[in-house]
Amino acid sequence: MAGTREVARHWQYAELPGVDLLRARYVRKSFVRHTHEHFVIAGIVEGLEVFQHRGGDQYAGAGSLALVNPDTPHTGRAGVPEGWRYGAVYPSPELVAGIAAETTTLRGAPGFVSPVLDDPYAVTLVHQVLRAADEGNALAADTLLRVAVTRLLRLNGGTLPDRQVRTAGARTAARARAVLEERLADPPTLERLAGDLGTSPFALLRAFRDAYGMPPHTWLTDTRVRRARRLLDAGTAPAEAALAVGFTDQPHLNRHFARIVGVPPGAYQRERKNVQDARRRLLVPFDGWQNRQLSQTYGTTTGEAGRTPPSSATPSGSGSPSDSPGSPSE
C-alpha cells in the first residue's frame, strides 16, 4: 500500500437519495462497536480490515467485501500494519428491499448471510458507483449501485430473522431501550433503570446485550451519534447538536462521532451542505475537479507507482449476465 496517511471522505450524491458514500484509507483508525441504520457494502482495495461481527472476528482483504446488515453491532480496525483502503456504499433498507423484490426471489426483509464475500468484480462495482457519483453521472451511479446490490443478494442474500420480542428478558431490554430513547440527554444509572423495571442491574445488562449486541451505555453512545447525524443533516451546528443529544460539548461529540462514522462532524456536515448546494446549482463536475478530489481522497499522484483508483468503465472481469440484471455502460 502506497503511503500511510489516513484520509476519508463521507458524502452523499443528490441523485442517489438515501445512500451514503465513503472512500477512505485508515491505518490507526479503530471503530468502536456501533450499528448503522443502512446496509454496509464495503469493497476492500488494499490491506486488511478486521471487524467483530456476531461474536467473532471477520477478515476482509483486497478483493473482498465487508457486508453488514442494518442495526447489526460491529467494530473495525486494521489487520495489517499498513492499514486498509476501501470504498463503501450504504443503501437504505427500503432501497435494498425494492431491488430484491424486482431482481431476486427473496421474500421478507432481505439481507446478507455472510459478513465477508470474496468477489473482486463486486468490489469494482462499488468503486465504480463512487467514481460515477464523483463525476456527476447519475445514470451510471444508479445503474451500477443496483447491479452491485443485485449481484450481492444473489450470491450472498437471505431473509433477515424476525425481530419480534418473545422472552421476558427481551421485553425488559425493549422497555429499557425505550426509557433511554426518551432520556437520551439525561439517562439514569444502570441501577436506577433496573430498579424502575423491576429487575437487577446485571440481569438487565445481560438481557440488553442479548437483545441488542451491546451494553446499554454503548448503545446510548451509538444512538446519540445517530441523532447527531440527523441534526447535522438538517443544518444544526455541531456544538448545538452535541448538547442536544447529551454530549458534554463539541469535542466530546467529535471523539465519538469519528470513532463511529469515520470522519469528524464538521467534515460530515460540509459534505451535506455541498449536496444541497449541488441541488441548487445543478452543475456537473468537470474532470479537473474530479481528479483533485480523487487525489485528496486516495493520496495518489501521477508518480505513485502508476496506481489509480478503479475506473468507472463497466468491468469486463468475472461478471456474467446471470449475475446482473443488465450490462451497464456509460
N, C-alpha and C positions, 0 to 999 in steps of 0.2 A: 504494500500500500504506500503510495507516494505521500510523504508528509504525515505529520501527526497533529496538525492544527484542527481543533474542533470547530465545526461550522454547522449551522442548521437554519432552515427556513421552513416555517409552518404557516401555510397560507390557504386561501380559498380562491377559486376561479368562478366568476359570476355566472358562467354558463354551465357550471356543474353544481347546482344548488344541493345543499345537504351533504356535501362531500368535502372533507378536509384533506389537505395535501401536505406532505412533508418530504424534504430532501435533506439528508444530514450525514455527517461523519462525526462519530464520537470515539473517544479514546478512554477518557477517565469517567465519563458520564455513567451514573448509576441511577436507574429509575426505581423508585420505591414501589411497593405493592400498590396498585391502583387499578381502576377499571375505565372503560370507555363506553359511552352511550352508543357509539357506532362500531362497526366491524373494523378490525385492523388487518390490512393486507400489506405486508412489508416485504419488499424484494431486496435481498442482500446482494450487493455487487462485489464487495471485498471484505475480508476479515471474517470474524465470527461473533455472533451475538448469542448470549446465554440468557435465558429467561425462565423464571419459575412459573409453572402453569399446572394447576390442579395437583399440587403436591410433589412435583418433580422438576428437575432441570431439563430444559429443552435446548438443543443446539441448532442454530441456523447459520450455515456458512454460505459462501458465494455460490450463486445459482439456486438458492432455495428461498422459500418464503416463510415468514413467521405469520401465522394466521390465528387471530384471537376473536372470539365471538363477543357480542355486546355484554356488558356487565359481568365479565369474567376477570377475576383478580389475576394479575401477573406483574412481573418485575422486568428488568432489562439491564444488561451490563455487557462489557466486552469480554470475549472469551479468549482473546489473544492480546499480547502487549500492544500491537498496532491498532487495536480497536476494530470498528466495523463501519462500513459505508453502505447506505441503503436509501431507498425511496419508498414511500408508503402512501396509500390512499385509504381513506376512512369513510366508506359509504354508509349511509343510514340503513337501519333495519328495513325501513319501508322500501327503499330503492332495491336492496338485495332481494326482498320478498317478491317485488314486482318482476325482477329479472328471472328469478327462479320459477315463478308461475308461467312465464312466457316461454322459457327455453329448457326447462327440466321437468322431470316427473315427481319432484319432491312435493310432499304435502305437509301442511303445518308450517311452523316457523322454521325457515331454512337456516343452516349454519355449517360450520366446518367441523369435520370429525377429528382430524389430526392437527395439532398446532404447528407442525412443520411439514412442508412439502417440498421435495426436491424437483424443481421444474424450471430450468433456465428460460424456457420460452415464456412462461407466465411472468417471470422476473422482468424480462424485456418488455412485455406488455405494460407492466406497471410503470416502468420508466418512460415509456412512450406516452402514457397518459400525462405524466408530469411535463414532458417536453412539449406536448401539444398545448397544455394549459399555459406554459411559458410563452409559446408563440401566438397565443390568442386564437388557436384553431379549434373552435367549438365543436365542429362536426367530428373531427378526429378524436378529440378528448372524450366526448360522449360515447362514440363508437367503440374506441379501444377499451374504455372502462367496462362497458357492457360485455365485450368479448372476454376480457380478463375474468370478470366475475362469473360468467357462464362457464368458462373452462374450469375454474377452481371448484365450482359447485359440482360439475360433472365428475371431476377427478376425486374430490375430497368432501363432497357435500352430504349432509344428513339432516334429520329433523331434530331441532333443539328439544330437550326434555321439558315437560310440563312443569311450571314453577308453582303450581298450586300448593299452598301451605297445608300440611297434613298433620304433623306431630304437634304435641303440646309445646315442645321446645321451639319449634319453628314459629308457632303462633306467638310465643313470648318474644322471640327475636324480632318478629314483624312489628309488634307493639313498641318495642324499644326503638326500632328504626323510626317509627312514626313520631315518637317523642323527640328524638334527636333532629329530625327534619324540621319540626316546629320550633325547636330551641337551638338552631344552628349556631347563633352568635353567643348563646349563654347556656351551654349544656350542663346537665347535672353531673355529679360524680357517679362512678360505677355503682358504689354502694347505695346511693340515694335512688338511682334509676332502678336498681334491682329491688330495693325495698318497696318502691311505688308499684312495681309489677308483681309483688308477692313472691319473689324468688331470692336466691343468694347471689352475691357478686360472681363467684366462679361458675355457678350454673348458668347465669346469663352470658358470661364470657364464652363458655363452651357452645351454648345454643347459637349465639351470634356468629361465631366462627364457622360453625357447621352450616348455617344458612347463607352467609354472605362471603365466606372465604377470607375474612379478616376480622380483627377485633374491633370493637366499637370506636375507639379513638382513631384508628387508621381509616375506618370507613368515614368518620366525620371529616377528617382532613381531605379525603378524596372528594367528598360531596361538596365541601367548601370550595375546592378548586373548580369543580363543575359549575357551581353557581357563579363564581367569579368570572368564568369564561363567558357565561351568558350576559353578565353585566358589561364586560369589556366589549362583547359583540354589539351591545346596544349603545356603546359610546361612553359608558361611565369611566371616569378617570381611575387608574389603578389604585391610588391611595384611598379613594372613596369605596371602591369595590372591596378592598381588603377589610375595611371596618364593617361594611355591610354584611359580610359573610362570617365574621367572627375572628379574623386575624388581628393581631395587636396593631400592626402598622404595615406599610407597603413592603419593607424588607422581609417581614415575616411571610407575606404573600409571595414575594419574589422567590424565596428559597423553596417553598413547597411547590409553587407553580412550575418552576424549571425542572424539578425532580419528577414531575408527573407529565407535563406537556412537552418538555424538551427545550423550550425557549422561554425567556423572561416575559412577563405580562405586557411590558411596553412594546417589545418586538411583535408579540402576538397581535396586539391591538392595531399597530401601524399597518400590518398586512390586511386586517379587516377594513381599515379606512381606505387602503389602496383599492380594494374590491369595490367599495361604494363609489369611490371617485371614478373607477373604470366604467361602472354602470352609467354614470352621468356623461362621461366623455365619449363612450362608445368608440374608442380608438383601438386599433390592432397594433401590438408592439412590433417594432421593426427588428431586424436581425442584430444590429449593433447592441440594442438594449438587451436582447436575449443573451447574447454572448457574454456581456458583462455580468448578468445575473448568474449564469452558469459558472462563470469563473469565480465569482464571490462565494457561491454555494459549495462547489466541489473543490475550490482551491486549485483549479487547473490553469495551466498556461500553455502556450504553444510549444514550450520546451520540456514539458513534463512527460518525458518518455513516450510521447506520441499518444497519451491516453486521452480519450474523450468520453463524455457521458454517452449513454445509449442513444442511438438515433431514433428519430420519430418516424422513420420509414417503417412500413409493415414488415415484421420479421419473416424470414423465409426458412427458419430453423425447423424445430421439431414439431411445430403445429401442423394440424391437418384439418380438413373440412369437418371431420367428425367431432373435433374438439371445439369448434367455434361456430356461431350461427351465421357467420359470413366471413369474407376475406377483405378486411378494411384496407383502404388505401387513401392517400392524401392527394 
